[in-house]
Amino acid sequence: MLAAIDGACKRNGDPTCSSSGVAWIETEDGDLLFKAKFETCSTSQRGEVNGLLEALHYAVDNAGKDEDIIIITDSEYLYNTVTLNWVGKWH
């Protein structure tokens, strides 16, 4: 399974801001899917995380037992969160 994810925020930091996180998913069967989450009063980082969560939720529910899951992101924030274990330091 291949998932490309992204997130964005309109009016980041403003009380009227809104973010979107999206995942474009290609299954092993070649099906293309689109999953998204929209939030108000959010940030661009939350948009990125929500894109990742959409991909992971889909993968947990639909990936085969031995199926590889590849996630592509342009977010240095998400990349460092996983590879440098920033998430393990959040309390």
KAURRA-V161654 format. One record per residue. N is the residue number from 1. RES is the residue in three letters. PSI is psi in degrees with one decimal (999 if undefined). BURIAL is I if it has 16 or more other ideal C-beta (glycine too) atoms within 10 Angstrom, else O. Layout:
{{N RES PSI BURIAL} {N RES PSI BURIAL}}
This chain:
{{1 MET 134.9 I} {2 LEU 130.3 O} {3 ALA 128.1 I} {4 ALA 128.8 I} {5 ILE 156.6 I} {6 ASP 162.0 I} {7 GLY 156.8 I} {8 ALA 161.7 O} {9 CYS 132.2 I} {10 LYS 129.8 O} {11 ARG 44.6 O} {12 ASN 130.2 O} {13 GLY -12.6 O} {14 ASP 145.8 O} {15 PRO -19.4 O} {16 THR 18.6 O} {17 CYS 161.4 I} {18 SER 146.3 I} {19 SER 158.6 I} {20 SER 138.7 I} {21 GLY 132.6 I} {22 VAL 152.7 I} {23 ALA 127.0 I} {24 TRP 121.1 I} {25 ILE 131.9 I} {26 GLU 120.5 O} {27 THR 169.6 I} {28 GLU -22.6 O} {29 ASP -4.8 O} {30 GLY 1.9 O} {31 ASP 141.8 O} {32 LEU 129.2 O} {33 LEU 157.8 O} {34 PHE 124.8 O} {35 LYS 143.0 I} {36 ALA 155.7 O} {37 LYS 135.1 I} {38 PHE 137.5 O} {39 GLU 146.2 O} {40 THR 164.1 O} {41 CYS 53.7 O} {42 SER -170.8 I} {43 THR 168.0 O} {44 SER -35.0 I} {45 GLN -41.1 I} {46 ARG -36.2 I} {47 GLY -45.5 I} {48 GLU -47.3 I} {49 VAL -41.0 I} {50 ASN -34.6 I} {51 GLY -43.7 I} {52 LEU -45.2 I} {53 LEU -38.7 I} {54 GLU -43.3 I} {55 ALA -44.7 I} {56 LEU -40.3 I} {57 HIS -43.9 O} {58 TYR -44.4 I} {59 ALA -43.1 I} {60 VAL -40.6 O} {61 ASP -22.0 O} {62 ASN -15.8 O} {63 ALA 146.1 O} {64 GLY 160.0 O} {65 LYS -42.9 O} {66 ASP 14.4 O} {67 GLU 132.3 O} {68 ASP 145.6 O} {69 ILE 116.7 O} {70 ILE 127.3 O} {71 ILE 128.4 I} {72 ILE 129.2 O} {73 THR 151.5 I} {74 ASP 8.0 O} {75 SER 112.1 I} {76 GLU -34.8 O} {77 TYR -50.9 O} {78 LEU -42.5 I} {79 TYR -49.0 O} {80 ASN -33.2 O} {81 THR -39.3 I} {82 VAL -52.7 O} {83 THR -29.8 O} {84 LEU 6.1 O} {85 ASN 36.5 O} {86 TRP -38.4 O} {87 VAL -32.3 O} {88 GLY -14.7 O} {89 LYS -5.7 O} {90 TRP 133.0 O} {91 HIS 999 O}}
